[in-house]
């Protein structure tokens, strides 16, 4: 299976609700990153959390990292229709020079 | 606009054609990447070019040939492709720092991709 696996694969919520996506990985990492992709477009970097950090915030985004469980979560608070996209986690190897992406979570936020 | 420009945006080609994908980054980065994104599959790293190294994914067929003439330009030459090569091809760039470990935390800047269809 993949180094980074997102859960759920698809998520549908109403505008204003919170969205939580999870990522699990198998080997030790240097850092973990979350990216967003609108349909048919490139990925956009959202946030990076290092292996010695446990939580990070950026606007409406909150990322947690539990290295003992090899998992991370991305929380989007007060979601908007414009948040509709696919969200990917990517893990960097110990050397920090190689990113491996998961399969992504497709988020739909209904107005 | 991410500072990474890919052309063309769409490409339809027959299995006997030869074509090239182009990527240009205006960010002053020192590393460039080709990724393949197929339906229902994770992003697959194909090639990496940086000042330190060139990395190839050994599973990439030889019908894909990268070229990186300088740190701002990256090409992917395509020849005798197969229908299963149809996918979104994404270029990315990053600023690589020297050394290893906690000091590194590179983030990738992606282009909008080339949607390739092989008939």
Interface residues (C-beta under 8 A of the other chain):
Chain A: X2 X4 X30 X31 X33 X35 X40 X41 X42 X43 X44 X45 X48 X50 X51 X52 X88 X90 X92 X94 X95 X96 X97 X98 X99 X100 X101 X102 X103 X104
Chain B: X2 X4 X6 X35 X40 X41 X42 X43 X45 X48 X55 X88 X90 X92 X96 X100 X101 X102 X103 X104 X105 X106 X107 X108 X109 X110 X111 X112 X113 X115
